[in-house]
Amino acid sequence: MIDILIIGGGAAGVAAGRRLSGEAVETLVVEAGDRLGGRGHTRDIAGMKLDLGCGWLHSADRNPWRALAEEAEVEIDRTPPAWRTQFADLGFTAEEQAEARETYAAFMRRLRETPPPSDLASDAMETGHRWNCYLEALSGFMNGAELERLSVADYLAYEDAAGELNWRLPAGFGAFITGAGDGLPVRLGAAVERIDRSGPILVAHTAAGPIEAHTVIVAVPTNVLADGRLRFTPDLPDKVEAAARLPLGLANKAFLRLDRVEPFPPDSQLFGDPRRADTGAYSLRPFGRPVIECFFGGVGARELEAEGEGAGLDFGIEQLVGLLGSEMRRRLTPLVETRWGQDPLFGGSYSHALPGHHAARAALARPVEDRIFFAGEGCSLRDFSTAHGAYETGIAAAEAALAALPSAR
Ligand SMILES: Cc1cc2nc3c(=O)[nH]c(=O)nc-3n(C[C@H](O)[C@H](O)[C@H](O)COP(=O)(O)OP(=O)(O)OC[C@H]3O[C@@H](n4cnc5c(N)ncnc54)[C@H](O)[C@@H]3O)c2cc1C
């Protein structure tokens, strides 16, 4: 009999497990996949630690993963991101960059000062504006979704709370999250298909058999709840609805090994084509390594996933060759690409609220019967879509479960 069963071993589940270790309670983390970390996933490829999921310690000044990394004396790279720069102004003149940046700033001012009553972010765009594609591309990267699918209130909740500092872990953010789960009681490869809440004891049904628990913390991605891959009996339609209003947008990465690093300075950046909503963005030589990290978001990421395996790598190479010349083709070697939307354990990359539904985050986070608790980035009111947001919801759910345990037992 488990006191507090944690379902999902991503950043939120690991945080919950850590918070409960040392308490006089029986806990278990059940994870469907074959590793902890979830959307934090570092792979060692061609001698480089590549983060296929989260890479940035956003809001680093108040990021609990940063604090843990410092405590563990893990190296932190504090180089500021080059996101809004363009290596050698290629395909995007300095004047155009200034215009595009001002278009984004004006868009943000409209969101804040005269938010559209529809709560639809796309309603704050100027019809026919030259840089609307640029705004859409940015939304794709940041939210994994087009502006017409985005709640203004939700977007601002994140933007207004986000800090300026964005740092990285050279040994891998994903690896750090996975490692933070070392020593926790964990069962891998155990997808929970159903939680039976009809009796006084909760029963989590997995392919390997049932697990009984007094309380559970559900820390799976919103899409898993919305699609019924994890369900409750009797049903919890409010939770399914809240999760469906917080779908995971799509962002993917592809890594290309770079033969001969000149003339690219370490940590430089290229916007593939600022006139296309479905463009890629390219981090050249992150950490000074001989690699290019391609990033696709929103409509661009969806199109490439739909095209099939290898499409992200091919598209990245084509855009880079277009900007840097045909000689680049033989200098780039495909290493790995992600297709987060195709993975049934996730079904996407990070959550955004549909227009009118920022409140779904609080609705999803609300406990049921004081014995079923919810965690995960989708439950965070302001730091959703991040690993630190996930962490904080895990801690909050663990503390709530701990407080509720005496009456649930
Ligand atoms: C490409 C990409 C880039 C990103 N970049 C950043 C970044 O730079 N900075 C940042 O902070 N965040 C970033 N994120 C987002 C961040 O990775 C996530 O917000 C965070 O890791 C989510 O943690 P979580 O615990 O909520 O969910 P997850 O990590 O998704 O964990 C949920 C776990 O539940 C498991 N699971 C699913 N179904 C079941 C089931 N039925 N039974 C049991 N287990 C189940 C899954 O396998 C998974 O391990 C990025 C994400 C992606 C995909």
The ligand as an ORCA input file, in Angstrom:
! r2SCAN-3c Opt
* xyz 0 1
  C      11.727     20.922    -27.501
  C      11.454     21.437    -26.119
  C      12.162     22.522    -25.632
  C      11.915     23.009    -24.347
  N      12.675     24.028    -23.854
  C      12.534     24.392    -22.562
  C      13.477     25.267    -21.959
  O      14.440     25.700    -22.602
  N      13.313     25.592    -20.645
  C      12.284     25.066    -19.897
  O      12.197     25.369    -18.699
  N      11.388     24.233    -20.443
  C      11.499     23.867    -21.741
  N      10.654     22.941    -22.276
  C       9.489     22.495    -21.492
  C       9.854     21.550    -20.340
  O      10.668     20.522    -20.851
  C       8.566     20.987    -19.769
  O       7.673     22.036    -19.442
  C       8.812     20.178    -18.494
  O       9.920     19.322    -18.640
  C       7.541     19.399    -18.180
  O       7.693     18.634    -17.015
  P       6.447     17.826    -16.462
  O       6.916     17.055    -15.297
  O       5.289     18.740    -16.312
  O       6.028     16.848    -17.649
  P       6.866     15.722    -18.398
  O       8.291     16.047    -18.442
  O       6.165     15.499    -19.683
  O       6.690     14.453    -17.460
  C       5.526     13.676    -17.478
  C       5.918     12.216    -17.409
  O       4.737     11.429    -17.402
  C       5.015     10.246    -18.120
  N       3.747      9.639    -18.495
  C       2.938      9.936    -19.530
  N       1.833      9.174    -19.500
  C       1.946      8.369    -18.407
  C       1.120      7.362    -17.843
  N      -0.051      7.035    -18.388
  N       1.540      6.714    -16.719
  C       2.743      7.018    -16.154
  N       3.565      7.975    -16.667
  C       3.168      8.665    -17.767
  C       5.853     10.707    -19.282
  O       6.588      9.654    -19.847
  C       6.743     11.764    -18.605
  O       7.962     11.216    -18.163
  C      10.902     22.415    -23.547
  C      10.195     21.309    -24.028
  C      10.471     20.819    -25.298
  C       9.710     19.613    -25.782
*
